[in-house]
Amino acid sequence: MPEIDERLAYLHSVTNGKERHLVRLISIFLETIPKQLESLYQELENANEVSESARKIIHKLRPALQSMGMQQTVQKLQEMHGGAKITKRNHLELKMLVQEDWRYFFSALEQSYGKELIGQFQIPDLP
């Protein structure tokens, strides 16, 4: 049994450590999350506050990101969902946190499950 990174504990538990389940969840994640993030960024680009459509995107993103252990991003999204004003700074901060969590997630996957697992995916660059 591999030593699982603590941020991947939930993902490991819901898949019962079975690689085929893990691959399926990550595939779905990779198909949906970059598109949702791009939509959110577009919503926030010139906004002064979080719009209702941005709140809906955030509402969809949070559970998926949380299940993948992307806690920094989830925390920032919770702040935004709660009505935080949108400034250039917190918009850029969100993008940085997403990038950092994204890199950490795939690095932790590789360390926990090996290069063979990661090699099964085409990991897109984030918007």
FIDODO-899257 format. One record per residue: residue number from 1; x, y negated, z negated of N, C-alpha, C, CB in turn. Coordinates in pm, 1 decimal. Each point is the difference from the previous one (the first is absolute). Glycine has a CB too. Layout:
# FIDODO-899257
+-----+----------+----------+----------+----------+----------+----------+----------+----------+----------+----------+----------+----------+
:   k :     n_xx :     n_yy :     n_zz :    ca_xx :    ca_yy :    ca_zz :     c_xx :     c_yy :     c_zz :    cb_xx :    cb_yy :    cb_zz :
+-----+----------+----------+----------+----------+----------+----------+----------+----------+----------+----------+----------+----------+
: NUM :        X :        Y :        Z :        X :        Y :        Z :        X :        Y :        Z :        X :        Y :        Z :
...
+-----+----------+----------+----------+----------+----------+----------+----------+----------+----------+----------+----------+----------+
END
This chain:
# FIDODO-899257
+-----+----------+----------+----------+----------+----------+----------+----------+----------+----------+----------+----------+----------+
:   k :     n_xx :     n_yy :     n_zz :    ca_xx :    ca_yy :    ca_zz :     c_xx :     c_yy :     c_zz :    cb_xx :    cb_yy :    cb_zz :
+-----+----------+----------+----------+----------+----------+----------+----------+----------+----------+----------+----------+----------+
:   1 :     84.8 :    118.9 :      0.0 :    -84.8 :   -118.9 :      0.0 :     88.7 :   -124.4 :      0.0 :   -184.8 :    124.1 :   -122.9 :
:   2 :    154.8 :   -220.4 :    212.1 :     84.2 :   -120.1 :      7.1 :    -21.4 :    -89.4 :   -121.6 :     -8.0 :     10.7 :    250.3 :
:   3 :    108.9 :    -91.4 :   -279.0 :    -14.6 :   -100.1 :   -104.6 :    -70.1 :   -119.6 :     63.3 :    209.4 :     79.4 :   -126.3 :
:   4 :   -326.4 :   -110.9 :     76.0 :    -84.6 :   -101.8 :     61.8 :     24.2 :   -136.1 :    -64.4 :   -172.6 :    174.9 :     52.7 :
:   5 :    194.4 :   -274.7 :     30.8 :     12.7 :   -137.2 :    -46.5 :   -128.3 :    -37.4 :    -74.5 :    155.5 :    -60.7 :    193.7 :
:   6 :   -141.8 :     -8.6 :   -305.0 :   -116.2 :    -31.8 :    -83.3 :   -108.2 :    -78.8 :     73.9 :    152.5 :      0.7 :   -194.4 :
:   7 :   -114.5 :    -84.5 :    290.4 :    -99.9 :    -77.3 :     73.6 :    -77.5 :     87.3 :     98.4 :    144.3 :   -202.5 :    -24.2 :
:   8 :    -96.5 :    322.1 :     48.3 :    -70.7 :     91.3 :     89.8 :    -79.5 :    105.8 :    -76.3 :    178.3 :    -38.1 :    169.9 :
:   9 :   -182.6 :     26.4 :   -301.4 :    -65.2 :    102.1 :    -83.0 :   -146.0 :     20.4 :     37.7 :    155.5 :    -58.2 :   -184.2 :
:  10 :   -228.2 :    -49.8 :    206.1 :   -141.5 :     14.0 :     34.9 :    -14.8 :     70.9 :    134.1 :    -54.3 :   -208.9 :   -129.5 :
:  11 :    129.7 :    167.7 :    227.1 :     -4.8 :     62.2 :    132.3 :     32.1 :    148.7 :     -9.7 :     65.9 :   -218.2 :    105.7 :
:  12 :     34.2 :    250.7 :   -182.4 :     38.3 :    139.7 :    -18.6 :   -113.1 :     79.3 :    -67.3 :    242.2 :    -70.0 :    -16.6 :
:  13 :   -308.1 :      8.3 :    -80.7 :   -106.0 :     71.8 :    -71.4 :   -123.3 :     22.0 :     88.7 :     83.5 :    -99.3 :   -215.2 :
:  14 :   -122.2 :      0.6 :    296.1 :   -119.6 :     18.2 :     83.3 :     23.6 :     96.8 :    115.4 :    -69.5 :   -230.6 :    -60.4 :
:  15 :    194.3 :    251.5 :     96.0 :     29.8 :     95.7 :    107.5 :     40.8 :    135.3 :    -56.1 :     70.0 :   -189.5 :    146.6 :
:  16 :    -68.6 :    201.1 :   -279.8 :     45.7 :    122.4 :    -66.6 :    138.8 :     42.1 :     47.6 :   -238.3 :     71.2 :    -23.4 :
:  17 :    316.3 :   -170.1 :     67.8 :    135.3 :     28.7 :     45.4 :      6.8 :     72.9 :    133.3 :     63.4 :      7.2 :   -235.8 :
:  18 :   -176.9 :      9.5 :    300.0 :     -3.9 :     71.7 :    128.3 :     36.8 :    -94.8 :    113.6 :   -177.2 :    156.7 :    -89.0 :
:  19 :    279.6 :   -118.0 :    160.9 :     53.6 :    -87.6 :    104.2 :   -103.3 :    -32.8 :    107.1 :    224.4 :     97.0 :    -42.9 :
:  20 :   -305.2 :     -1.8 :     84.1 :    -97.3 :    -28.0 :    107.0 :   -101.2 :   -106.6 :    -42.0 :     27.4 :    235.2 :     81.6 :
:  21 :    -66.9 :   -234.8 :   -210.4 :    -91.6 :   -102.9 :    -49.9 :     70.5 :   -134.9 :     -6.7 :   -125.4 :    173.5 :   -132.4 :
:  22 :    248.9 :   -170.4 :     89.3 :     80.1 :   -121.0 :     -9.2 :     17.7 :    -62.3 :    138.9 :    119.5 :     93.0 :   -202.5 :
:  23 :    -85.7 :    -11.0 :    300.1 :     18.6 :    -47.4 :    137.5 :   -129.7 :    -61.5 :     52.8 :    175.6 :    177.4 :     39.2 :
:  24 :   -287.6 :   -113.6 :    -68.3 :   -129.1 :    -52.2 :     47.3 :    -30.1 :   -137.1 :    -61.0 :    -83.3 :    235.7 :     27.0 :
:  25 :    101.7 :   -248.1 :   -158.1 :    -27.1 :   -128.5 :    -65.7 :     93.4 :   -110.1 :     49.7 :    -80.0 :    124.5 :   -201.1 :
:  26 :    206.1 :    -92.8 :    216.7 :     94.7 :   -100.6 :     47.5 :    -30.7 :    -38.7 :    144.4 :    175.1 :     90.7 :   -156.1 :
:  27 :   -215.1 :      3.5 :    237.3 :    -37.0 :    -29.4 :    139.3 :   -117.5 :    -96.9 :      5.6 :     82.2 :    226.9 :     69.7 :
:  28 :   -183.3 :   -201.3 :   -150.1 :   -116.0 :    -90.4 :     -5.8 :     43.9 :   -137.4 :    -48.6 :   -154.5 :    194.6 :    -44.4 :
:  29 :    238.0 :   -195.6 :    -56.6 :     53.0 :   -124.5 :    -55.6 :     71.6 :    -80.9 :    108.7 :     24.9 :    110.7 :   -226.1 :
:  30 :     60.5 :    -43.5 :    301.8 :     76.4 :    -68.2 :    104.8 :    -88.0 :    -47.2 :    115.6 :    196.2 :    139.2 :    -62.7 :
:  31 :   -306.1 :    -72.2 :     86.4 :    -91.7 :    -40.5 :    107.1 :    -82.3 :   -122.0 :    -38.5 :    -10.5 :    237.0 :     74.5 :
:  32 :    -18.2 :   -253.3 :   -202.7 :    -93.1 :   -105.1 :    -41.1 :     64.4 :   -122.1 :    -66.0 :   -163.1 :    179.7 :    -27.3 :
:  33 :    259.0 :   -158.0 :    -58.9 :     51.2 :   -110.1 :    -82.5 :     67.4 :   -111.9 :     80.0 :     30.3 :    166.0 :   -180.0 :
:  34 :     58.9 :   -136.7 :    275.6 :     59.0 :   -112.2 :     74.6 :   -103.9 :    -87.4 :     70.8 :    201.9 :    140.6 :     31.4 :
:  35 :   -306.0 :    -80.1 :     22.7 :   -105.7 :    -77.6 :     67.4 :    -76.0 :    -86.1 :   -100.1 :    -22.0 :    180.1 :    173.8 :
:  36 :     -8.9 :   -122.1 :   -290.1 :    -71.5 :    -77.3 :   -101.9 :     85.0 :   -114.3 :    -53.1 :   -127.5 :    204.8 :    -61.9 :
:  37 :    256.3 :   -179.4 :     44.5 :     89.7 :   -106.6 :    -45.1 :      7.8 :   -112.0 :    102.7 :    132.1 :    167.7 :   -130.2 :
:  38 :   -123.2 :   -131.3 :    256.6 :      4.0 :   -102.2 :    104.5 :   -127.5 :    -84.0 :     -0.7 :    147.1 :    148.9 :    138.4 :
:  39 :   -261.5 :    -85.0 :   -155.4 :   -127.1 :    -73.5 :     -8.2 :     -0.8 :    -93.7 :   -120.9 :   -118.2 :    192.0 :    112.7 :
:  40 :    168.6 :   -143.1 :   -224.8 :      4.3 :    -83.4 :   -119.8 :     91.8 :   -119.6 :     21.0 :    -45.3 :    201.5 :   -142.1 :
:  41 :    162.3 :   -178.8 :    197.2 :     93.2 :   -109.7 :     24.7 :    -61.7 :   -105.1 :     91.5 :    191.4 :    158.3 :    -30.3 :
:  42 :   -264.5 :   -114.3 :    131.1 :    -65.9 :    -94.7 :     89.7 :   -105.3 :    -81.8 :    -74.2 :     41.1 :    155.8 :    192.1 :
:  43 :   -113.2 :    -89.1 :   -281.5 :   -101.0 :    -70.2 :    -79.7 :     63.5 :   -104.8 :    -91.8 :   -144.0 :    205.2 :      8.5 :
:  44 :    260.7 :   -173.9 :    -60.3 :     65.6 :    -87.7 :    -97.4 :     87.9 :   -106.5 :     64.0 :     -5.1 :    188.6 :   -158.2 :
:  45 :     38.3 :   -170.6 :    284.3 :     99.6 :    -85.1 :     67.4 :    -24.8 :   -149.2 :    -20.6 :     26.0 :    179.2 :    168.9 :
:  46 :   -143.5 :   -225.6 :   -141.2 :    -27.3 :   -143.8 :     -9.2 :   -107.7 :    -31.9 :   -102.7 :     66.0 :    -21.9 :    238.1 :
:  47 :    -89.4 :    114.7 :   -329.7 :   -105.2 :    -19.0 :    -99.0 :     53.2 :    -70.9 :   -124.0 :   -114.5 :    205.1 :     85.5 :
:  48 :     23.9 :   -272.5 :   -153.8 :     33.7 :    -62.0 :   -128.0 :    -46.0 :     86.1 :   -115.9 :    -16.1 :   -224.9 :    105.5 :
:  49 :    -78.8 :    313.8 :    -76.3 :    -47.5 :     92.5 :   -102.3 :    -38.3 :    131.1 :     67.5 :    -82.4 :   -191.0 :   -146.5 :
:  50 :     62.6 :    291.8 :     65.5 :    -29.8 :    132.7 :     52.3 :   -144.9 :      2.2 :     48.7 :    169.2 :    107.6 :   -157.0 :
:  51 :   -187.4 :    -80.3 :    284.6 :   -134.2 :      5.9 :     59.0 :    -69.4 :    130.5 :    -37.2 :     76.9 :   -144.6 :    190.4 :
:  52 :   -204.5 :    150.7 :   -164.7 :    -75.3 :    122.8 :    -27.3 :     52.2 :    116.0 :     84.4 :   -202.0 :   -137.7 :    -57.2 :
:  53 :    236.0 :    110.9 :    182.6 :     52.7 :    108.4 :     83.9 :    136.6 :     47.1 :    -50.7 :   -125.4 :    -93.4 :    197.4 :
:  54 :    207.9 :      1.6 :   -249.0 :    128.6 :     39.7 :    -58.7 :    -23.2 :     83.1 :   -125.8 :    109.5 :   -207.6 :     92.9 :
:  55 :   -208.7 :    170.6 :   -172.4 :    -32.6 :     78.0 :   -120.2 :    -40.6 :    142.8 :     36.4 :    -72.5 :   -211.1 :   -115.6 :
:  56 :     -0.2 :    227.1 :    224.1 :    -41.6 :    133.6 :     43.9 :    121.3 :     83.5 :     41.2 :   -221.2 :    -93.8 :     76.0 :
:  57 :    314.8 :     31.7 :     -6.7 :    122.3 :     70.8 :     40.1 :     79.1 :     39.7 :   -123.9 :      7.9 :   -127.7 :    218.0 :
:  58 :      6.8 :     34.6 :   -311.1 :     72.1 :     27.2 :   -124.3 :    -66.5 :    115.0 :    -74.6 :     71.8 :   -241.2 :    -14.5 :
:  59 :   -203.8 :    240.1 :     11.6 :    -74.9 :    105.3 :    -68.7 :     29.1 :    137.6 :     61.0 :   -179.7 :   -167.1 :    -55.1 :
:  60 :    199.3 :    172.8 :    185.8 :     33.5 :    126.7 :     67.7 :    146.3 :     38.9 :    -23.0 :   -174.1 :    -50.3 :    174.3 :
:  61 :    261.4 :    -47.7 :   -175.2 :    143.7 :     25.9 :    -12.2 :     43.0 :     48.0 :   -138.3 :     32.8 :   -172.0 :    172.5 :
:  62 :    -87.8 :    112.3 :   -274.1 :     49.5 :     26.3 :   -135.9 :      3.7 :    147.2 :    -37.6 :    -88.4 :   -219.8 :    -61.2 :
:  63 :    -20.2 :    296.4 :     76.9 :      8.6 :    141.0 :    -42.6 :    102.5 :     81.0 :     79.3 :   -238.4 :    -15.2 :    -66.1 :
:  64 :    247.6 :    -11.2 :    195.7 :     96.7 :     73.7 :     82.6 :    142.2 :    -31.6 :    -43.0 :   -160.8 :     -2.2 :    192.1 :
:  65 :    189.7 :   -124.2 :   -213.2 :    134.6 :    -39.3 :    -42.7 :     30.4 :     49.9 :   -140.8 :    -15.2 :   -202.2 :    146.7 :
:  66 :    -83.8 :    198.1 :   -233.0 :     20.8 :     47.8 :   -137.1 :     28.5 :    149.7 :     -0.6 :   -151.6 :   -180.8 :    -87.2 :
:  67 :     81.0 :    256.0 :    170.1 :     22.3 :    144.2 :      3.2 :    139.3 :     35.3 :     51.5 :   -244.6 :     31.6 :     34.9 :
:  68 :    305.5 :   -122.0 :     39.6 :    134.9 :     22.1 :     51.0 :    106.5 :    -61.5 :    -91.0 :    -94.0 :      4.2 :    231.2 :
:  69 :     51.9 :    -55.5 :   -346.4 :     94.6 :    -51.2 :    -98.7 :     51.9 :   -139.9 :     29.7 :     63.2 :    232.7 :    -40.2 :
:  70 :   -133.0 :   -308.4 :    120.3 :     45.1 :   -134.0 :     39.3 :    -57.4 :   -104.5 :    -95.9 :     15.2 :     72.8 :    242.3 :
:  71 :     28.1 :    -64.5 :   -366.3 :    -58.7 :    -77.8 :   -108.6 :     21.9 :   -151.0 :     10.8 :     33.4 :    198.7 :   -139.9 :
:  72 :     82.8 :   -241.9 :    185.9 :     25.2 :   -144.7 :     12.4 :    -99.4 :    -63.5 :     96.4 :    244.2 :     37.0 :    -48.4 :
:  73 :   -264.9 :     30.4 :    159.2 :    -92.9 :    -50.9 :    100.4 :   -142.0 :      0.6 :    -54.5 :    150.2 :     82.8 :    183.5 :
:  74 :   -187.3 :     23.1 :   -251.5 :   -134.9 :      9.5 :    -56.7 :    -24.1 :   -113.5 :    -98.2 :      3.4 :    249.5 :     28.4 :
:  75 :     95.4 :   -278.0 :   -111.7 :    -14.5 :   -108.4 :    -97.1 :    -19.9 :   -134.6 :     71.0 :    143.4 :    128.6 :   -163.3 :
:  76 :    -66.0 :   -153.8 :    267.3 :    -13.4 :   -126.1 :     73.9 :   -137.7 :     -7.8 :     66.6 :    250.2 :     -5.4 :     39.9 :
:  77 :   -296.7 :    116.0 :     15.6 :   -131.6 :      1.4 :     63.1 :   -110.8 :    -23.5 :   -102.4 :     88.1 :    156.2 :    174.6 :
:  78 :    -71.5 :   -104.3 :   -294.9 :    -99.8 :    -23.3 :   -104.8 :     -7.0 :   -148.6 :    -34.2 :     40.2 :    231.3 :    -92.3 :
:  79 :     74.5 :   -295.4 :     85.8 :      2.7 :   -144.6 :    -25.5 :    -73.9 :    -74.0 :    110.4 :    219.5 :     22.6 :   -121.0 :
:  80 :   -193.2 :     16.4 :    244.6 :    -62.9 :    -67.6 :    113.5 :   -150.0 :     27.3 :      2.7 :    214.4 :     17.7 :    129.3 :
:  81 :   -252.9 :    104.0 :   -158.0 :   -141.1 :     37.0 :     -1.2 :    -74.4 :    -77.4 :   -107.8 :     58.2 :    228.5 :     85.8 :
:  82 :     12.9 :   -258.3 :   -193.6 :    -59.4 :    -73.7 :   -110.8 :    -18.9 :   -148.0 :     27.4 :    102.8 :    164.4 :   -148.3 :
:  83 :    -62.3 :   -210.5 :    265.2 :    -25.5 :   -138.0 :     37.1 :    119.6 :    -90.8 :      0.9 :   -217.7 :     35.5 :    -90.0 :
:  84 :    336.5 :     18.5 :     92.8 :    120.0 :    -83.3 :      3.5 :      1.3 :    -86.9 :    125.3 :    125.2 :    174.2 :   -130.9 :
:  85 :    -75.5 :   -293.2 :    115.8 :     15.7 :    -87.5 :    116.5 :    107.2 :     58.0 :     91.0 :    -70.5 :   -203.5 :   -134.1 :
:  86 :     52.2 :    186.1 :    262.0 :     96.3 :     50.9 :     96.5 :     97.5 :   -112.3 :     32.6 :   -168.2 :    165.3 :     96.4 :
:  87 :    292.8 :   -141.1 :   -126.8 :    105.4 :    -93.7 :     36.0 :     97.3 :     74.2 :     90.4 :    -25.2 :   -132.3 :   -217.5 :
:  88 :    107.0 :     58.3 :    286.1 :    103.3 :     62.7 :     82.8 :     84.5 :     94.2 :    -85.5 :      5.3 :   -201.7 :    153.0 :
:  89 :     24.0 :    155.9 :   -274.8 :     85.8 :     78.4 :    -88.1 :    -63.1 :    133.9 :    -37.1 :     94.2 :   -212.7 :    -88.5 :
:  90 :   -222.7 :    213.5 :     43.9 :    -54.0 :    129.1 :    -41.0 :    -36.7 :     87.7 :    119.5 :    -85.0 :   -108.1 :   -207.3 :
:  91 :     66.2 :     47.6 :    323.1 :    -19.9 :     78.4 :    122.3 :    130.4 :     71.1 :     36.0 :   -178.1 :   -162.0 :     81.8 :
:  92 :    288.7 :     90.7 :    -86.9 :    130.7 :     60.1 :     26.9 :     39.2 :     99.6 :   -109.4 :     67.9 :   -208.8 :    121.7 :
:  93 :   -103.0 :    177.4 :   -244.5 :     28.9 :     92.2 :   -110.2 :    -72.9 :    132.7 :     20.1 :     32.6 :   -195.5 :   -155.0 :
:  94 :   -157.1 :    189.3 :    200.2 :    -74.4 :    123.1 :     27.8 :     72.2 :     81.9 :    106.5 :   -216.7 :   -114.2 :    -61.1 :
:  95 :    258.2 :     49.0 :    167.6 :     70.8 :     71.3 :    107.3 :    129.4 :     63.9 :    -51.8 :    -97.6 :   -160.3 :    168.1 :
:  96 :    170.9 :     88.5 :   -252.0 :    124.1 :     54.4 :    -56.4 :    -28.6 :    120.9 :    -89.0 :    103.1 :   -229.0 :      8.7 :
:  97 :   -205.4 :    219.2 :    -91.7 :    -33.8 :    110.9 :    -88.7 :    -43.0 :    122.7 :     79.4 :    -67.6 :   -163.9 :   -176.3 :
:  98 :    -10.0 :    140.9 :    280.2 :    -43.2 :    111.3 :     84.8 :    122.1 :     67.4 :     62.7 :   -220.0 :   -116.7 :     47.8 :
:  99 :    310.4 :     37.2 :      8.1 :    121.1 :     55.5 :     62.0 :     81.9 :     79.5 :   -101.4 :      4.1 :   -192.1 :    161.7 :
: 100 :     11.5 :    136.3 :   -280.5 :     78.8 :     65.8 :   -103.9 :    -65.6 :    131.3 :    -43.2 :     83.0 :   -224.5 :    -77.9 :
: 101 :   -212.9 :    221.0 :     52.4 :    -71.5 :    121.9 :    -39.7 :      1.4 :    104.3 :    111.4 :   -146.1 :   -137.5 :   -149.5 :
: 102 :    134.7 :     91.5 :    273.7 :      0.0 :     89.3 :    116.9 :    132.3 :     76.0 :      8.8 :   -156.6 :   -156.5 :    121.8 :
: 103 :    267.7 :     81.8 :   -131.5 :    132.6 :     63.0 :      4.4 :     19.1 :     95.5 :   -117.0 :     91.2 :   -202.3 :    116.0 :
: 104 :   -131.8 :    158.4 :   -234.0 :     15.1 :     83.1 :   -118.8 :    -80.9 :    129.2 :     14.3 :     36.9 :   -206.6 :   -140.1 :
: 105 :   -159.3 :    196.1 :    189.8 :    -86.6 :    116.6 :     15.4 :     65.6 :    106.0 :     87.7 :   -200.2 :   -147.2 :    -28.2 :
: 106 :    249.2 :    107.6 :    145.8 :     58.5 :     97.9 :     90.9 :    135.4 :     51.2 :    -49.9 :   -119.8 :   -112.0 :    188.4 :
: 107 :    193.0 :     28.5 :   -259.0 :    124.0 :     44.5 :    -61.3 :    -29.4 :    102.7 :   -110.4 :    107.8 :   -223.4 :     53.5 :
: 108 :   -207.4 :    194.9 :   -135.5 :    -38.5 :     93.4 :   -107.0 :    -52.1 :    130.8 :     57.2 :    -54.2 :   -193.8 :   -147.9 :
: 109 :    -21.5 :    185.6 :    256.9 :    -47.9 :    122.4 :     65.9 :    117.0 :     85.5 :     46.2 :   -207.6 :   -120.0 :     73.6 :
: 110 :    304.8 :     53.8 :    -10.6 :    116.1 :     73.3 :     50.0 :     77.9 :     63.3 :   -115.4 :     13.7 :   -156.7 :    196.6 :
: 111 :      6.7 :     81.7 :   -302.9 :     73.3 :     53.7 :   -114.5 :    -75.8 :    113.5 :    -67.5 :    103.9 :   -223.8 :    -33.3 :
: 112 :   -236.1 :    211.3 :     25.6 :    -79.8 :    100.1 :    -70.2 :    -27.8 :    123.9 :     84.3 :   -102.3 :   -184.6 :   -128.4 :
: 113 :     79.6 :    164.6 :    259.0 :    -44.4 :    111.2 :     84.1 :     98.3 :     39.0 :    110.1 :   -228.9 :    -73.4 :    -48.1 :
: 114 :    327.3 :    -12.0 :     74.8 :    101.2 :     32.2 :     99.2 :    -20.8 :    -68.1 :    134.0 :     25.0 :    214.3 :   -113.8 :
: 115 :     81.7 :   -215.3 :    193.1 :     -1.7 :    -65.4 :    131.9 :    -94.0 :     69.0 :     97.7 :    234.1 :    -72.1 :    -39.1 :
: 116 :   -253.3 :    202.3 :     20.8 :    -87.3 :     74.2 :     91.8 :   -141.3 :    -56.0 :     -2.8 :    139.4 :    205.5 :    -33.2 :
: 117 :   -187.4 :   -239.7 :    -86.3 :   -134.6 :    -55.5 :    -11.8 :     -8.2 :   -134.9 :     69.9 :    -32.0 :    121.0 :   -217.6 :
: 118 :    126.4 :   -208.5 :    188.4 :      0.4 :   -134.0 :     59.8 :     12.8 :      8.8 :    151.3 :    101.7 :    -93.7 :   -209.2 :
: 119 :    -27.5 :    190.6 :    258.2 :     19.4 :     16.5 :    143.2 :   -127.4 :     31.2 :     76.0 :    226.0 :     76.3 :    -51.5 :
: 120 :   -331.6 :    -40.9 :    -18.6 :   -127.6 :     30.9 :     65.1 :    -78.8 :   -126.1 :     36.3 :     -5.3 :    214.6 :   -126.9 :
: 121 :     51.2 :   -330.2 :     81.8 :    -77.3 :   -122.5 :     17.5 :     72.2 :   -101.5 :     86.4 :   -103.7 :     40.5 :   -220.4 :
: 122 :     25.5 :   -114.4 :    294.4 :     47.3 :   -120.6 :     67.4 :    -37.6 :   -114.5 :    -92.4 :    -25.0 :     97.2 :    238.7 :
: 123 :    121.7 :   -148.5 :   -309.4 :    -27.6 :   -103.6 :   -100.0 :     10.0 :   -136.1 :     68.5 :     89.5 :    145.7 :   -190.2 :
: 124 :   -205.0 :   -213.9 :    202.4 :      1.1 :   -128.6 :     68.1 :     59.2 :   -110.9 :    -86.2 :   -199.3 :     73.8 :    127.7 :
: 125 :    250.6 :   -174.4 :    -60.7 :     38.2 :   -121.2 :    -70.9 :   -129.1 :    -71.0 :    -38.3 :    222.9 :    -21.3 :    125.7 :
: 126 :   -219.8 :    -45.3 :   -236.2 :   -119.3 :    -71.9 :    -42.8 :     -5.4 :   -137.5 :     64.9 :      2.1 :    124.6 :   -217.7 :
: 127 :   -123.6 :   -176.0 :    231.4 :    -12.0 :   -134.9 :     57.0 :     63.8 :   -102.5 :    -92.0 :   -211.5 :     66.6 :    116.6 :
+-----+----------+----------+----------+----------+----------+----------+----------+----------+----------+----------+----------+----------+
END
